[in-house]
């Protein structure tokens, strides 16, 4: 099969990731998991989305949160535990979940 000039890819806007520099666009070299990918995360994503989970730069997804539940909705708190001064009516549950790929 032959390729005519009109079917050929246009390489005029392609860039080589070497030498390392700041790029106006993300290039294929950023997806290789090497130095360019690290620079992309450290210089673009980290400043834009700064938070403790991202600053860890771990290889996992982290989910932190909390939820508040009225204990009376579950009929918890009868007898000596019925008073809100022993255990508050609103009970807060906090969670920290880490999702990692199996090795």
N, C-alpha and C positions, 0 to 999 in steps of 0.2 A: 504494500500500500504506500503510495506517495502522498506527501503533504504539500498542498499548494501554499503559496505565501499568505493568502488570506486566512488559512486555517492555523498558521504557525502562532505559537504563543508570543505575546509582546513582552520582551525582557527589558524594555527601556526604563521602567520604574522599579525594577528589582534592585535590591541592595544586598551586598555581602556583609555579614556581621563582623568582618575583620577589617580594619582594626577596631577594637572596642571603642565606642563613643556613644554619645547621646543620640538617639534616633527620634525623629518626629513621629514615626509610626512603629508599631510592633512588627518585627521581622521574623521569618521562620526560625532563625537561630535562637530566639527567645524561648521556643518550645522544647529545646533539646535537653533541658534539665541541668545545664551547665552554668558557666559564668554569666552569660547573658540573661538567663532566666532568673538567677539570683539577683543580678543588678536590677532587673525589672521589678521584682517584688520589693527589694529594699529601697529603691529610689522612686517608684511610682505608687505601688499599692500601699506600702506601709505608711508613708506620710498622709495619703488620702483617707485611709480607713483605720487610723491608729486606734488600737485597743489592746488590752493585755493578752488576749488569746492570739492575736495576729503577731504581736511583738515576740512571742515565744518562737515563732518561725518553725513550729513543729510540723510533722507530716501526718496530721490528724485533723479531724473536724471536732470542734469543741462547742458544746451547748451549755450555757449557764443560764439559770433563770430561777424564778420563784413563783409561787402561786399562793393565794390566800383562800382558805375555805372556812365557812362557818361550821364549827364542830356540831352545832345543834342540828344541822341538816342531816347528820349521820347518827343522831340520837346518842352522841357521845357526851357525857357529862351529866349523869344522874346521881342522885345521892350526894355524897360529900363533895363530888366534883362539879356539882351543878352551878356553884357560884362562879362568876367570872373573875373573881380575884385570885382563885387557885390556878385556873387555866383560862386564858382569854377566850372570848367567844370566837374571834377570828384567829385561826391557826395558820401560820405561814410555813410552807414547805419549800425548801431551797434544794436545787439540784445542780449537779455538775456532771455532764456526760461527755465522754471522750470516745469518738469513733475512730478506730484504726483498722487498717487493712490487715488481714491475717497474714502471718509470715509463712 
